[in-house]
Amino acid sequence: PVVEKGERVGTLYLVAKYEAAQRLLSSALIVGAVIVVSMLLSIPVSAWLGRTISLPIRDVTQAARRVMERRDYSMRVEKTTQDEIGYLVDTFNAMLDEVGRHSAALEEADRRKDEFLAVLSHELRNPLNPIVNAVAVLRLAHADPAQVQWAAEVIDRQSRHLARLLDDLMGVARITRNKLELRLQTVQLGAIVDMAAEATRAIFEANRQSLRVRVPEEPIHIRADPARMAQVVGNLLNNAAKYTDPGGQIELSV
């Protein structure tokens, strides 16, 4: 009602048309437009995130799995960013470098130890043969002073050689570090040859092979490790016996 000075002069009517369907449609269009724009923006954002975060982490994970399966420590992950993810990649690659070096060192040490034990097990048999032969001579020598003296010298020489080999076995840690101890002394070359010939004589007898040793008449003194040199000469004689027909002749000339 419109009233002026206490008198009603008219009436004002307010009519509202809500048009709910139209308003709902407009709101839906606005929401749809926001969703479309968000999806369009999410594509480059997700690609950037994948390139900077997800992809490097996936590469690190795959590389770690391949390293565990193949034990291949030469594998590396490519660094694509300079942020924390890039630092993670650098750390992972540095870890592979360190593990690879330690793994190679362990494999090398294990290989050296196996080679050393294989050689030593072969060398340990060499002093035993002349000791056994000397004991047999002692049993048959009766009162022959020359034979008794010879057998005693053989047993003494080869026993000290055997003790030296056992020292090597106890010091196998030096072999893994590629450090073999040499005990240099002045020794006569003929004594080294005699020691090697004594150690291998049983092999020649088993193969019915004859061994002829020729050394100079005058003594030759050298500065060397007698046990190691006897091993060298003994290995040459072993190979000679192995590759010579039964009943053959072998010459050792110094």
C-alpha positions as CSV (number, residue, x, y, z in Angstrom):
1,P,0.0,0.0,0.0
2,V,1.1,3.6,-0.8
3,V,-0.2,6.0,1.8
4,E,0.2,9.8,1.8
5,K,-1.0,12.0,4.7
6,G,-2.9,9.0,6.2
7,E,-4.8,8.4,3.0
8,R,-4.1,5.3,0.8
9,V,-3.5,6.6,-2.7
10,G,-2.4,3.3,-4.4
11,T,-0.8,-0.1,-4.3
12,L,2.6,-1.3,-5.5
13,Y,3.0,-4.9,-6.6
14,L,6.4,-6.7,-6.9
15,V,6.4,-9.7,-9.1
16,A,9.5,-12.1,-9.1
17,K,10.2,-14.7,-11.8
18,Y,12.9,-17.0,-10.5
19,E,13.5,-19.0,-13.7
20,A,15.2,-21.8,-11.8
21,A,16.0,-23.9,-14.9
22,Q,17.8,-21.1,-16.7
23,R,19.8,-20.3,-13.6
24,L,20.8,-23.9,-13.1
25,L,21.8,-24.1,-16.8
26,S,24.0,-21.0,-16.4
27,S,25.6,-22.4,-13.3
28,A,26.3,-25.7,-15.1
29,L,27.9,-23.9,-18.0
30,I,30.2,-22.0,-15.7
31,V,31.2,-25.1,-13.8
32,G,31.8,-27.0,-17.1
33,A,33.9,-24.2,-18.4
34,V,36.0,-24.2,-15.2
35,I,36.5,-28.0,-15.5
36,V,37.6,-27.8,-19.1
37,V,40.0,-25.0,-18.4
38,S,41.4,-27.0,-15.4
39,M,41.9,-30.1,-17.5
40,L,43.6,-28.2,-20.2
41,L,46.0,-26.6,-17.6
42,S,46.5,-30.0,-15.9
43,I,48.0,-31.6,-19.1
44,P,51.2,-29.4,-19.2
45,V,51.4,-29.4,-15.4
46,S,51.3,-33.2,-15.2
47,A,53.8,-33.5,-18.0
48,W,56.1,-31.1,-16.2
49,L,55.7,-33.0,-12.9
50,G,56.3,-36.3,-14.7
51,R,59.4,-34.9,-16.4
52,T,60.9,-33.4,-13.2
53,I,59.7,-35.8,-10.5
54,S,58.0,-39.0,-11.6
55,L,60.3,-39.9,-14.5
56,P,63.6,-39.6,-12.6
57,I,62.3,-41.5,-9.6
58,R,61.0,-44.2,-12.0
59,D,64.4,-44.4,-13.7
60,V,66.1,-44.7,-10.3
61,T,63.8,-47.5,-9.3
62,Q,64.2,-49.4,-12.6
63,A,68.0,-49.0,-12.4
64,A,68.1,-50.3,-8.9
65,R,66.0,-53.3,-9.9
66,R,68.3,-54.1,-12.8
67,V,71.4,-53.7,-10.6
68,M,70.0,-56.2,-8.1
69,E,69.1,-58.7,-10.9
70,R,72.2,-58.5,-13.0
71,R,74.8,-57.2,-10.5
72,D,75.8,-54.7,-13.1
73,Y,77.2,-51.7,-11.2
74,S,78.1,-49.8,-14.4
75,M,74.5,-48.8,-14.9
76,R,73.8,-45.0,-14.5
77,V,70.7,-42.8,-14.3
78,E,70.5,-39.7,-16.6
79,K,70.3,-36.5,-14.6
80,T,67.6,-34.1,-16.1
81,T,67.1,-31.5,-13.3
82,Q,69.3,-29.5,-10.9
83,D,66.9,-29.6,-8.0
84,E,66.5,-32.2,-5.1
85,I,65.6,-34.9,-7.7
86,G,68.8,-34.2,-9.5
87,Y,70.7,-34.5,-6.3
88,L,69.0,-37.8,-5.6
89,V,70.2,-39.0,-9.1
90,D,73.7,-37.9,-8.4
91,T,73.8,-39.6,-5.1
92,F,72.4,-42.8,-6.6
93,N,75.1,-42.8,-9.3
94,A,77.8,-42.1,-6.8
95,M,76.6,-45.0,-4.7
96,L,76.8,-47.3,-7.7
97,D,80.4,-46.1,-8.3
98,E,81.4,-46.9,-4.8
99,V,79.6,-50.3,-4.6
100,G,81.1,-51.2,-8.0
101,R,84.6,-50.5,-6.8
102,H,84.2,-52.5,-3.7
103,S,82.6,-55.4,-5.6
104,A,85.4,-55.5,-8.1
105,A,88.0,-55.4,-5.3
106,L,86.2,-58.3,-3.5
107,E,86.0,-60.3,-6.7
108,E,89.7,-59.7,-7.4
109,A,90.7,-60.7,-3.9
110,D,88.6,-63.8,-4.1
111,R,90.2,-64.7,-7.4
112,R,93.7,-64.2,-6.1
113,K,92.9,-66.3,-3.0
114,D,91.5,-69.2,-5.2
115,E,94.6,-69.1,-7.4
116,F,96.9,-69.0,-4.4
117,L,95.2,-71.9,-2.7
118,A,95.2,-73.9,-6.0
119,V,98.9,-73.4,-6.5
120,L,99.8,-74.0,-2.8
121,S,97.8,-77.2,-2.7
122,H,99.9,-78.4,-5.6
123,E,103.2,-77.1,-4.1
124,L,102.5,-78.8,-0.7
125,R,102.7,-82.2,-2.4
126,N,106.2,-81.6,-3.7
127,P,108.2,-81.7,-0.4
128,L,106.3,-84.7,0.8
129,N,107.6,-87.0,-2.0
130,P,111.3,-86.6,-1.2
131,I,110.6,-86.9,2.5
132,V,108.9,-90.2,2.0
133,N,111.7,-91.3,-0.3
134,A,114.3,-90.3,2.3
135,V,112.5,-92.2,5.0
136,A,112.5,-95.3,2.8
137,V,116.2,-94.9,2.2
138,L,116.8,-94.6,6.0
139,R,114.9,-97.9,6.5
140,L,117.1,-99.6,3.9
141,A,120.4,-97.8,4.6
142,H,121.2,-99.7,7.8
143,A,124.6,-98.5,8.8
144,D,125.6,-96.7,5.5
145,P,126.7,-93.3,6.8
146,A,126.6,-91.6,3.4
147,Q,123.0,-92.7,2.7
148,V,121.9,-91.8,6.2
149,Q,123.5,-88.3,5.8
150,W,121.9,-87.8,2.4
151,A,118.4,-88.8,3.7
152,A,118.8,-86.5,6.8
153,E,119.7,-83.6,4.5
154,V,116.7,-84.2,2.3
155,I,114.3,-84.4,5.2
156,D,115.8,-81.3,6.7
157,R,115.6,-79.3,3.5
158,Q,112.2,-80.4,2.4
159,S,110.8,-80.0,6.0
160,R,111.9,-76.4,6.0
161,H,110.4,-75.9,2.5
162,L,107.1,-77.5,3.8
163,A,107.1,-75.2,6.8
164,R,107.6,-72.2,4.5
165,L,104.6,-73.3,2.4
166,L,102.5,-73.6,5.5
167,D,103.6,-70.1,6.5
168,D,102.3,-68.9,3.1
169,L,99.0,-70.7,3.8
170,M,98.6,-68.9,7.2
171,G,99.4,-65.6,5.5
172,V,96.8,-65.9,2.8
173,A,95.6,-62.4,3.7
174,R,98.8,-61.1,2.0
175,I,97.8,-62.8,-1.2
176,T,94.4,-61.0,-1.3
177,R,96.3,-57.8,-1.1
178,N,98.7,-58.9,-3.9
179,K,101.6,-58.8,-1.5
180,L,103.8,-62.0,-1.6
181,E,106.7,-61.9,0.8
182,L,110.2,-62.7,-0.5
183,R,113.0,-63.8,1.8
184,L,116.1,-62.9,-0.1
185,Q,119.4,-64.5,0.9
186,T,122.6,-65.5,-0.8
187,V,122.2,-69.1,-1.9
188,Q,124.0,-71.5,-4.3
189,L,122.1,-72.1,-7.5
190,G,123.0,-75.8,-7.4
191,A,121.2,-76.2,-4.1
192,I,118.0,-74.8,-5.6
193,V,118.2,-77.2,-8.5
194,D,118.8,-80.1,-6.2
195,M,115.8,-79.2,-4.1
196,A,113.5,-78.9,-7.1
197,A,114.8,-82.2,-8.5
198,E,114.3,-84.0,-5.2
199,A,110.7,-82.7,-5.0
200,T,109.8,-83.9,-8.5
201,R,111.8,-87.1,-8.7
202,A,108.9,-89.3,-7.7
203,I,106.9,-88.0,-10.7
204,F,109.6,-89.0,-13.1
205,E,109.9,-92.4,-11.4
206,A,106.2,-93.0,-11.7
207,N,106.4,-92.1,-15.4
208,R,109.5,-94.1,-16.0
209,Q,111.2,-91.0,-17.2
210,S,114.9,-90.2,-16.7
211,L,116.0,-86.7,-15.5
212,R,119.5,-85.4,-16.4
213,V,120.7,-82.3,-14.6
214,R,123.6,-80.3,-15.9
215,V,125.0,-77.5,-13.7
216,P,128.4,-75.7,-13.9
217,E,131.1,-77.2,-11.9
218,E,132.0,-74.0,-10.1
219,P,129.5,-72.8,-7.5
220,I,127.2,-70.0,-8.6
221,H,125.8,-67.8,-5.8
222,I,122.8,-65.7,-6.3
223,R,120.7,-63.3,-4.3
224,A,117.2,-64.9,-4.2
225,D,114.4,-66.5,-2.2
226,P,115.4,-70.2,-2.4
227,A,111.9,-71.6,-1.6
228,R,110.4,-69.5,-4.4
229,M,113.1,-70.3,-6.9
230,A,112.8,-74.0,-6.1
231,Q,109.0,-73.7,-6.7
232,V,109.7,-72.1,-10.1
233,V,112.2,-74.8,-11.2
234,G,109.9,-77.5,-9.7
235,N,106.9,-76.2,-11.8
236,L,109.1,-76.4,-14.9
237,L,110.0,-79.9,-14.1
238,N,106.4,-80.9,-13.4
239,N,105.4,-79.5,-16.8
240,A,108.2,-81.3,-18.5
241,A,107.1,-84.6,-16.9
242,K,103.5,-83.9,-17.9
243,Y,104.2,-83.2,-21.5
244,T,106.9,-85.9,-22.0
245,D,105.9,-89.4,-23.1
246,P,106.3,-92.2,-20.5
247,G,109.8,-93.6,-20.6
248,G,111.2,-90.3,-22.1
249,Q,114.2,-88.3,-21.1
250,I,114.2,-84.8,-19.6
251,E,117.2,-82.5,-19.3
252,L,117.6,-79.6,-16.9
253,S,120.5,-77.3,-17.9
254,V,121.6,-74.4,-15.9
